[in-house]
């Protein structure tokens, strides 16, 4: 596997997709390769460099174009619409960009720190006074429910900050690695509670982990999340090794819509 091999495979897959740029995971599966092979040939940001070598604009660059002030404007308007501090689920439901994962990777921003970042940058802008009051109110005087949401959001942000060491063959490998990571910050059990969550934090926050789910496995996951929510009032799904971005995005939208209609607290994270 050399540079020419990957370039030829990329162009072949792009032709099969009728000119649409292949996503990284789809490309690696097509080549029967993993990220290490690409990095060995292209170095840092290997897939972006491969796309550029093939004459395409790298997908990653779409995230880098969003200025901080544009992100804060979106965040402020979202807080105004919600009349409270937004969470990442609100951001995804509004289909704002970058994604929460992109905010973390490109801008080093998280939803835990965005209120402080917004206040610091917009404290002298009178047109945002109503939003500043909302953020300051919720930061300084959290209710019991908001304290619970703060803990939930902290767990979500910890998972967002986690990157698997490598691509794993079995789902169990991801569960063990995530457990080892989260144990540094929380009390954690495995396959615990009445709804038998994969991981359970502080006996209150269930997590389900799935590796490249099929359509039927996505359907089963949705049922699991609803059961967890009825038991604990919240739930988190972590999806790894996605081979079909389209299938994941369709499920993500369904996931957000259903939990919003049921007024349930839930988060889906792509790793």
C-alpha positions in Angstrom: 0.0 0.0 0.0 1.8 3.1 -1.3 0.6 6.6 -2.2 -0.4 5.7 -5.7 -2.4 2.7 -4.4 -4.5 5.0 -2.1 -4.9 7.7 -4.8 -6.1 5.1 -7.3 -8.5 3.5 -4.8 -9.9 6.9 -3.9 -10.6 7.8 -7.5 -12.2 4.4 -8.1 -14.5 4.7 -5.1 -15.4 8.3 -6.1 -16.4 7.0 -9.6 -18.6 4.3 -8.0 -20.3 7.1 -5.9 -21.0 9.0 -9.1 -18.5 11.8 -8.4 -19.4 12.2 -4.7 -16.4 12.5 -2.4 -16.0 9.3 -0.3 -16.1 9.6 3.5 -13.1 8.4 5.3 -14.6 5.3 6.9 -16.2 4.2 3.6 -12.8 4.7 1.9 -10.9 2.7 4.5 -13.4 -0.2 4.3 -13.2 -0.1 0.5 -9.4 -0.4 0.7 -9.5 -2.9 3.5 -7.0 -0.7 5.3 -7.0 1.3 8.6 -6.0 4.8 9.6 -2.4 3.7 10.4 -1.7 2.8 6.8 -2.8 6.2 5.6 -0.8 8.0 8.3 2.3 6.1 7.4 2.1 7.4 3.8 0.5 10.9 4.3 1.4 11.9 7.9 -0.9 14.1 10.0 -4.4 14.7 8.7 -3.8 11.8 6.3 -7.2 11.5 4.7 -7.4 15.3 4.1 -4.0 15.2 2.4 -5.1 12.2 0.3 -8.2 14.1 -0.8 -6.1 17.1 -1.8 -3.7 14.8 -3.7 -6.7 13.6 -5.7 -7.8 17.1 -6.5 -10.6 17.4 -4.0 -11.1 19.9 -1.2 -10.7 18.1 2.1 -13.9 17.5 4.1 -12.2 18.7 7.3 -11.7 22.2 5.9 -15.5 22.7 6.1 -15.2 22.9 9.9 -12.2 25.2 9.9 -14.1 27.9 8.0 -16.6 28.8 10.8 -15.3 31.9 12.7 -15.7 31.9 16.5 -18.1 34.9 16.4 -20.4 33.1 14.0 -20.5 30.2 16.4 -21.3 32.5 19.3 -24.0 34.3 17.3 -25.6 30.9 16.6 -25.2 29.9 20.3 -26.7 33.2 21.5 -29.7 32.9 19.2 -30.2 29.3 20.3 -30.1 30.3 24.0 -32.7 33.1 23.1 -35.0 30.5 21.5 -34.6 28.0 24.3 -34.7 30.6 27.1 -32.0 28.6 28.9 -28.4 27.4 28.4 -28.5 25.2 25.3 -27.1 21.6 25.4 -25.5 19.8 22.4 -28.9 18.1 21.7 -30.5 21.5 21.1 -27.6 22.4 18.8 -28.0 19.3 16.7 -31.8 19.5 16.6 -31.4 23.0 15.2 -28.9 21.6 12.6 -26.3 24.2 13.5 -22.6 23.9 12.3 -20.0 22.9 13.2 -21.2 19.7 15.0 -20.5 19.4 18.7 -17.6 17.1 17.7 -16.3 19.7 15.3 -16.5 22.4 18.0 -14.3 20.3 20.2 -11.8 19.2 17.6 -11.4 22.4 15.6 -12.2 25.2 18.1 -11.5 23.4 21.4 -14.9 24.5 22.6 -17.4 22.4 24.7 -21.0 23.1 25.7 -19.8 23.3 29.3 -17.6 26.3 28.6 -19.6 28.0 25.9 -21.6 30.2 28.3 -18.4 31.7 29.8 -16.9 32.1 26.3 -20.1 33.9 25.1 -20.2 36.2 28.2 -16.5 37.1 27.9 -16.8 38.0 24.2 -20.2 39.6 24.2 -20.4 41.3 27.7 -20.3 44.8 26.1 -22.8 44.1 23.3 -26.2 45.5 24.2 -28.0 43.6 21.5 -27.2 40.4 23.4 -28.3 41.7 26.9 -31.3 39.3 27.1 -29.1 36.3 26.3 -26.4 37.5 28.8 -29.1 37.6 31.5 -30.2 34.0 30.6 -26.6 32.7 30.7 -25.6 34.5 33.9 -28.9 33.5 35.6 -28.5 29.8 34.7 -24.7 29.7 35.5 -25.1 31.4 38.9 -28.4 29.9 40.1 -28.9 26.4 38.8 -32.0 24.6 39.9 -31.9 20.9 41.1 -32.9 19.8 37.6 -30.2 22.0 36.0 -27.6 20.5 38.4 -28.6 17.1 37.1 -28.3 18.3 33.5 -24.9 19.8 34.4 -23.7 16.4 35.5 -25.2 14.8 32.4 -23.5 17.4 30.2 -20.2 16.8 32.0 -20.3 13.1 31.1 -21.2 13.9 27.5 -18.3 16.3 27.2 -15.9 13.7 28.8 -17.0 11.2 26.2 -16.6 13.8 23.4 -13.0 14.4 24.6 -12.3 10.6 24.4 -10.7 9.2 21.2 -10.3 5.4 20.9 -6.7 4.2 20.8 -7.3 2.3 17.6 -10.0 0.7 15.5 -11.2 -2.5 17.2 -12.7 -5.6 15.8 -15.2 -6.2 18.6 -17.7 -3.9 20.3 -16.5 -5.2 23.7 -13.0 -3.6 23.0 -14.5 -0.2 22.8 -16.6 -0.7 25.9 -13.5 -1.8 27.9 -11.5 1.2 26.7 -14.3 3.7 27.4 -14.8 2.2 30.8 -11.1 2.6 31.6 -11.2 6.2 30.5 -14.4 7.2 32.4 -13.3 5.5 35.6 -10.7 8.3 36.0 -13.6 10.8 36.5 -16.7 8.9 37.7 -17.9 5.9 39.8 -18.8 3.4 37.2 -20.5 -0.1 36.8 -20.8 -2.4 33.8 -24.0 -4.0 32.6 -25.8 -2.7 35.7 -29.2 -1.5 36.7 -32.7 -2.7 36.0 -32.4 -1.8 32.3 -29.0 -3.5 32.0 -27.0 -0.6 30.6 -23.6 -1.3 29.1 -22.1 1.3 31.5 -23.7 3.1 34.4 -22.2 6.2 36.0 -23.0 7.1 39.6 -25.9 4.7 39.4 -27.8 7.4 37.5 -26.4 7.9 34.0 -26.7 4.9 31.6 -24.5 4.5 28.5 -25.0 2.2 25.5 -22.1 1.4 23.2 -22.6 0.1 19.6 -20.1 -0.7 16.9 -21.2 0.1 13.3 -24.9 -0.8 13.9 -27.1 -2.3 11.2 -30.6 -0.9 10.7 -32.1 -3.5 13.0 -29.4 -2.8 15.6 -30.2 1.0 15.4 -33.9 0.1 16.0 -33.0 -2.0 19.0 -30.8 0.8 20.3 -33.6 3.3 20.2 -35.8 1.0 22.3 -32.9 0.6 24.8 -32.5 4.3 25.1 -36.2 4.9 25.8 -36.1 2.1 28.5 -33.0 3.7 30.1 -34.8 7.1 30.1 -37.9 5.7 31.8 -35.6 4.2 34.4 -33.1 7.0 35.0 -34.5 10.1 33.3 -31.6 10.2 30.8 -29.4 8.1 28.5 -26.3 8.3 26.3 -25.5 6.3 23.1 -22.0 6.0 21.8 -21.6 4.8 18.2 -18.2 3.6 17.0 -16.6 2.5 13.7 -19.4 3.9 11.5 -19.2 2.5 7.9 -22.3 4.3 6.6 -22.5 8.0 7.4 -25.9 8.3 5.7 -27.4 5.6 7.8 -26.0 7.2 11.0 -27.3 10.6 10.1 -30.8 9.3 9.4 -30.8 7.5 12.8 -29.4 10.6 14.5 -32.3 12.7 13.3 -34.8 10.1 14.3 -33.1 9.8 17.7 -33.3 13.5 18.3 -36.8 14.0 17.1 -38.3 11.1 19.1 -36.5 12.1 22.4 -37.6 15.7 21.8 -41.3 14.7 21.4 -41.1 12.4 24.4 -39.3 15.2 26.3 -36.5 12.8 27.3 -32.9 13.7 28.0 -30.6 11.8 25.6 -27.4 12.2 23.7 -25.9 10.4 20.7 -22.1 10.5 20.2 -20.2 9.4 17.1 -16.7 8.0 17.9 
